[in-house]
C-alpha cells in the first residue's frame, strides 16, 4: 500500500469515528453493556458464553432504503437484547439443550431488515448467530428460546 493510500485510510477512519455523536456512543455503550449482562445471565450452561452485538451488520443496513434513521432504533435494540441471556439460560435448564449448547462459546446478535423472520438462530462452529428482524416488536425470552430450539 502506498503512503498516500495509508494516509487516506487513516483519515477516512478518523472521519467515520468522528461522525458518531456523544449521544450515539452512549446508546451503543448501553447496548454493549446489555450484551455483557446477557452473558452473565447465562448461569446454567456450565460455561461462560460471550454475547456480542454485531455493529457491522447494524451499520450495514440500508437505512435510506428502509426509510428510517439508525439512531432512532438503538432503544428498540436495547429492549430486544435484554432477554437473550435469560432465554439461553432457560434452554440450559433442559439437559438435552444444555448438552447441545456445550459447543457454543459465542452468541452474536445480528440486526436484519428481513421481514420473513422474527428471530432466527444459526450455528457455525462454536458461534450461535441470532438474526432479529429489527423492525418488528420487541423480542423476549420465549423468542430466543424458540430460535435456539430450532437451531439445535
KAMOKA-V649758 format. One record per residue. N is the residue number from 1. RES is the residue in one small letter. SS is DSSP state (helix for helix, strand for strand, loop for the rest). Layout:
N RES SS
N RES SS
This chain:
1 x loop
2 x loop
3 x helix
4 x helix
5 x helix
6 x helix
7 x helix
8 x helix
9 x helix
10 x helix
11 x helix
12 x helix
13 x helix
14 x helix
15 x helix
16 x helix
17 x helix
18 x helix
19 x helix
20 x loop
21 x loop
22 x helix
23 x helix
24 x helix
25 x helix
26 x helix
27 x helix
28 x helix
29 x helix
30 x helix
31 x helix
32 x helix
33 x helix
34 x helix
35 x helix
36 x helix
37 x helix
38 x helix
39 x helix
40 x helix
41 x helix
42 x loop
43 x loop
44 x loop
45 x loop
46 x loop
47 x loop
48 x loop
49 x loop
50 x strand
51 x strand
52 x strand
53 x strand
54 x loop
55 x helix
56 x helix
57 x helix
58 x helix
59 x helix
60 x helix
61 x loop
62 x loop
63 x helix
64 x helix
65 x helix
66 x helix
67 x loop
68 x loop
69 x loop
70 x helix
71 x helix
72 x helix
73 x helix
74 x helix
75 x helix
76 x helix
77 x helix
78 x helix
79 x helix
80 x helix
81 x helix
82 x loop
83 x loop
84 x helix
85 x helix
86 x helix
87 x helix
88 x helix
89 x helix
90 x helix
91 x helix
92 x helix
93 x loop
94 x loop
95 x helix
96 x helix
97 x helix
98 x helix
99 x helix
100 x helix
101 x helix
102 x loop
103 x loop
104 x loop
105 x loop
106 x strand
107 x strand
108 x strand
109 x strand
110 x strand
111 x strand
112 x strand
113 x loop
114 x loop
115 x loop
116 x loop
117 x loop
118 x loop
119 x strand
120 x strand
121 x strand
122 x strand
123 x strand
124 x strand
125 x loop
126 x loop
127 x strand
128 x strand
129 x strand
130 x strand
131 x strand
132 x strand
133 x strand
134 x loop
135 x loop
136 x loop
137 x loop
138 x loop
139 x loop
140 x loop
141 x helix
142 x helix
143 x helix
144 x helix
145 x helix
146 x helix
147 x helix
148 x helix
149 x helix
150 x helix
151 x helix
152 x loop
